[in-house]
Amino acid sequence: MEHYQKKFKKADKLNCMFVVVLGEDEIKNGVLQLKNLKTGDQQKLTFEDIIEIIKKKND
């Protein structure tokens, strides 16, 4: 995850709430990582789960 730090900082400056990480491991396992930039929480989730979480935050 260290190589993502610059991108996370840029997303934070753009006031993004979430970033989605899709790397080789995620592709192999059929999951994505969702990082909440406000809390620092990070979870491995399915694409469908991530869509639902983002929808709820935007309501």
TORDOMI-663214 format. One line per field, with one value per residue (C-alpha): x, y, z. Coordinates in Angstrom, 2 decimals, always signed. Layout:
east	c(X:...)
north	c(Y:...)
up	c(Z:...)
END
This chain:
east	c(+0.00:+2.96:+3.07:-0.51:+0.29:+0.81:-2.47:-4.26:-2.87:-4.02:-7.51:-7.61:-6.65:-9.52:-11.76:-12.68:-14.37:-13.28:-10.65:-10.99:-7.84:-7.68:-4.40:-3.22:-4.21:-7.67:-8.22:-7.13:-9.47:-12.44:-12.54:-11.72:-10.35:-12.34:-10.47:-12.36:-10.05:-11.87:-11.57:-8.67:-10.76:-10.07:-12.10:-11.95:-15.36:-17.10:-17.83:-21.55:-20.88:-18.79:-21.51:-24.06:-21.77:-21.10:-24.80:-25.68:-23.05:-24.41:-28.07)
north	c(+0.00:+2.32:+3.12:+4.41:+7.04:+9.90:+9.06:+8.90:+12.33:+13.75:+12.29:+13.78:+17.22:+16.87:+16.28:+12.74:+10.61:+7.22:+5.65:+2.22:+0.14:-2.42:-4.25:-7.66:-9.38:-7.84:-8.99:-12.53:-12.63:-10.88:-8.06:-4.37:-2.42:+0.59:+3.14:+5.86:+8.88:+10.60:+7.73:+5.74:+2.55:+0.10:-2.95:-5.69:-5.82:-6.92:-4.33:-4.52:-3.90:-0.84:+0.62:+0.24:+1.92:+4.87:+5.23:+5.33:+8.01:+10.18:+10.02)
up	c(+0.00:+0.39:-3.32:-3.08:-0.44:-2.94:-4.63:-1.26:-0.36:-3.69:-3.22:+0.28:-1.08:-3.57:-0.53:-1.59:+1.04:-0.35:-2.57:-4.15:-4.46:-7.22:-7.51:-8.63:-5.36:-5.45:-9.02:-8.13:-5.14:-6.76:-4.22:-4.00:-1.08:+0.05:+2.13:+3.96:+3.87:+6.71:+9.23:+7.78:+7.87:+5.07:+4.09:+1.46:-0.20:-3.36:-6.03:-5.19:-1.48:-2.29:-4.52:-1.69:+0.85:-1.45:-2.26:+1.46:+2.16:-0.64:+0.48)
END
